Amino acid sequence: MNRRLIAIVLVLVAAALGLLVVDLWQPDDDYDRTTVEIEDAETGDRLATVDARIADTFDKRYTGLSETESLDPNEGMLFTYDDPGNRTYVMRNMSFAIDIVFIDADGTITTAYSAEPEAEPYTGYDGHGQYVLEVRYGYLEEHGIEVGDRVVIDDSL
């Protein structure tokens, strides 16, 4: 009976430690966040507001959303670069579909894609911009966001 009780206690302790490790390991804990607003190019009306994690280092940009299980309805990731340029994004190790939005230095959406997870060889999604915003699949269509619309990003980025 004592052995069984000890075994149960050990299993419970191991489970508690496992939960603690899972709770402490959050892939987005090291990310700053910003609010990104998207406006209609013609009317200036706000189309959407996104709570975005900021991927501003090589490692964060490389990992992207690949360690994320899903996104909340108005959640995303904003990839930032020092200068505008041509960029290629892939769906490396992704478990869900996303919309990929390329944004120029002035906030104009230059290119947008809806992308599904895939195995290698990956499809490259090419665009030009200083920023890339990734949001849930269908987000652009749901909010009426199109190429040419404007993205307002915090000036401190």
N, C-alpha and C positions, 0 to 999 in steps of 0.2 A: 504494500500500500504506500509506503514512504517513497519507493522508487517511482511509482506512478505519479505521486504528488510532485516530486522533484522534476520529473519529465514534463508535466503540465506547466509548472512554473518556468522551466527553461524555454519551453515553446512560447509562452506568453512574453517572456523577456525578449526573446529573439524577434517576435512579431513587433513588439513595441520599439525595439531598436531599428527594425526595418522601416516602420512608419516614420520614425524620427529622421532617418536618412532620406526617405522619399520627401518628407516635408522640408528638409533643409536644402535638397537639390531641386531648385527651381531654375530652369534654363533662362528665364527672363529676369531673375533677381538682379543681374548686373546691368540691366538696361535702364537708361534714363527714358522718360516718356515725354511726349508732347501732344498737344491737341492740334490736329490738322483739319482745316475747314476747306470745303470744296464749293466753289461758286460757279453759277452759270455764267458763261462768257458774255452773253448778250444782255442779261437782265441784272446781273450781280447778285441774284437771289442765292441764298445758301441752299445747296443741294444735300450736303451731308457734313457730319462732323465725325472724325475718327480719333480715337484714343490710340496713339501709336507708340510702340517701343522704338527706340532710336538705335539703328545699327550703324555705328560711326567708326568702327575699326575693321581691319581686314578680317579678323577672326569672327566678329559678329556678322559681318556681311556674308562671309563664306557659309556660316552655319544658318543664317537666316531663320526661317520658320521650320526648318527640318526637325528640330527637337520640340516642336509644339504639336499637341494633339488636335487642337481646333482653335478657332477664333470666335469670340463673342460677336454679336451682330455689328457693333460699331468699333471693333478693335482691328488693329493692323500693325504693320512694321514699316517704318520709314528708313530707307537706306540713304545715307548722306555721303557726299563726296566733296572735296575741296573745290573742284571745278567741274563745269559741264563736260560731257564726253559721250562717246559711243559705248554702250554697255550691253552685255549679254547675260541674261538670267536663265537658269535651268531649274527644274523641279527635283533637285537632288534630295533623296530620302524623305520626300514629303508624303504625308498620310492623308491629305485632303486637297481639294482643288482651290485655286485662288484666282483673283484678278490681279494683274501686274500693270502698274501705271508708271510710265516714264514722265518726269516733270523737269522742264527746263529751269534755269536759274531764276527766271522772272516769274515762275509759278505756273506757266502754261503747260497743260497736258499735251505731250507730243505724240505719244503712242500708248495704246492700251491693249492688253490681251486677257483672255480667260484661259487658264492653263490647268490641265489635269495631271495628277501624279503619274509618273511613268518610270520604267526601268531603263538602264543604259541601252543604247546610246540616247542621251537626253536631247530633247528638242531645245534649241537655243531661241530665246525670246529677245530680239534685238530692239534697241531703242536709243534715243539720245536724251540726255538730261543730266542734271546735277543731283537729282533725287529720284528714288524709285519707291513707290508706295505699294505694299501688298495688303490686300483685304480679302474678305471671304468671296468665294466664287458667286457671281451673280450680283455683287454689290453695285457695280457700275450700272447695270441695267435697272436694278431695283430703284436706284436714286436718280436715274436719268443723266448720268455723268458721261460726257463724251470728250473726244480729242478736241482741244481748243479751250475747254473749260479751265478755270483758274484754281490753283491750290494755294491756300494761304498757310505759310509755314512760319513759325516763330522766328523772328529776325536774329535771335541769338545762336541759331544753328549755323 
